[in-house]
């Protein structure tokens, strides 16, 4: 196991800068997820850590040792790719032990490590099969087994579940998390799926356009996003946002939206009376209310999922999503009021996107 440090790391392809001076630390044994939309630079950052891309600026250290000029094979890392990258003419056992055979490791040691990894991943009965005889989930477990056999200081995962169907992705998420809890190996995991990030990570690094937007635990990012991008990226369904004007009047405060809506906020909400704001509230923090509610809506779509019901409603020019526990009798076209958990409301500056509750600006390198 080992710690990983990024210090002012930059990457350019020709004249195009794709990573803009990123710096953060990953603790020994920590499961860190790099998450962000396609093209944000997360896979490039992972490939620089792996030694598959040159570093244009800054330093990357593994276990306190700068690895900028160290060959990938000498960094003591193991990488699991999206495409499995298995040799089709080799058995499962041969695929898993291939890296050790390349190093001319003792055959008995190789066989022992392959057997141990196969037991951990429930692949014991598949060791003599070929990749074509396996399902997608089994192939991904073989790829993970190949990484385990190397006993590296750091595991790297580059969107390993993207090729799997939805049900299998959920099962593999649990397997990878359980594997980390068992081995305690430092893990860096890249995904564009924020649900994967939320369910697997000890720490999440949210990226956009080659920069870090926020770093924190899953619930910290969910409960206290420092800007509008993080607020809308983390959470599914995404946070609802509307534009309006903040009003304070005695013990009451609200945001005036279009269509006559008065979106409630806590009396001590940050911001001044008359200030333009972006109002954010998550779907699960909304519920149905009566005709006297300060926010009135028209139901557009009703989506029952069994345990929950998702509603899409129209408020002025904005479409708002609610997630209700249980089942609902409302129908498209019904007029409903909306109640808001004011303690869960977020206010953002419309120009910068920054949360009004955030204590200080996020440091972002140029």
PyMOL commands that set and color helices and strands:
alter all, ss='L'
color gray80, all
select helices_A, chain A and resi 42-50+72-74+92-102+107-120+124-126+131-133+136-149+166-183+194-200+218-223+228-233+258-260+283-285+342-344
alter helices_A, ss='H'
color red, helices_A
select strands_A, chain A and resi 4-13+16-26+31-35+57-62+65-66+77-80+154-158+186-191+203-208+211-216+240-249+252-256+262-265+276-281+286-289+295-304+308-315+318-325+335-340+346-348
alter strands_A, ss='S'
color yellow, strands_A
deselect
rebuild
show_as cartoon
